[in-house]
Amino acid sequence: MKEIHATELAEKLKYNEKVNIIDVREDEEVAQGVIPGAKQIRLGEVPERLNELNKEEHYYIVCRSGGRSGRATEYLEANGYDATNMEGGMLAWEDETEIPK
């Protein structure tokens, strides 16, 4: 499984690289703040929402500490998607967040 550190992903955002971030946390966790531009797909919803993802794109998967996102990354890879787990999750994220609407 591919992994990226939170600081590396933050650098990509700072340099305006096109990144697709999927946040697999629950609503109450997401309400505390998300990485700007991240799309929420709860871990339990990933299988039924695969149609929202494009196999031609790369996805960075995020959760609170890296465990759930690791499971989601493995699932996506097993289904032919290009995905990378953000190790340490939001606990390791030191850059700005936004509160989802």
Secondary structure, DSSP 4 states (H G I P E B T S, - for coil): -EEEEHHHHHHHHHTT---EEEE---HHHHTT-B-TT-EE--GGGTGGGGGGS-TTSEEEEE-SSSHHHHHHHHHHHHTT-EEEEEETGGGG--S--B---
